Every structure is written in structure tokens, then in C-alpha cells.
Amino acid sequence: MREPIHSHTSSTEPMVTEATSQFARTNKSVLEFMFGTQKMLLDEIVFASSEILDRTRTETHLLSDFVSKMAESHSVKDLRTVFQQCTQHQIDFLCRDSERLFRHGGRTLEAASNLLARGVQS
């Protein structure tokens, strides 16, 4: 006598269920990775635009300060002093700006690493 068709199907059913479950977990991981990546990119765009605006504002202020101090100078000695002060302000600004960008880069790398680690674990 022949075996019923559904008895053969019931033996493969756990494999199909496991494959479907694995496929769903993989899709979820891929979507989480894509959304995480998209969020990181948008955060970087916002950070970059904020940095550009802040940098422009600071450079404009430094230039304005330099020009007004140059206009107030009445001797070569005054000009030398203004130049030294403004140069030091510019160097200090660049140091602070570089440190801030390096810290941000470290946070960005850490976030990317966490995103990749979550993707690998899933």
C-alpha cells in the first residue's frame, strides 16, 4: 500500500520551518544593518554641515578681529604684536578643531564597529 503524501511532507516540514526562520532572521539583520548605516550617514552629514558652519563663523570672527587690530596699529611694533597674537589664536583654534575632529572620528569608528559587530552576531 502507498504511503500518504502528507507523511512525507511532515518529515520535511521542520527543515522548511527552520529555513524560513533563518531566512527571516537574515532579512532582519540585513535591514537593521542598512538602517543603522543610513542613520550613521545622516548623522555624519548633519555633523559635517554643523562643522562647516561653525568653522566659517570662527574663521570670519578671527579675520574680522585681525582686520580691526591691523587698523588700530600705529607702528611696525604694533603690527608685529598683532600678527603674533592673531597667529597664536589661529594655531589654538586649529589645535582645538583638530582634537574635536579626532574625537568625533574615534566615536564614528566605534559606532561603525558596533554596527558591524551586531551584523556579524545576527
Secondary structure, 3 states (H helix, E strand, C coil): CCCCHHHHHHHHHHHHHHHHHHHHHHHHHHHHHHHHHHHHHHHHHHHHHHHHHHHHHHHHHHHHHHHHHHHHCCCHHHHHHHHHHHHHHHHHHHHHHHHHHHHHHHHHHHHHHHHHHHHHHC
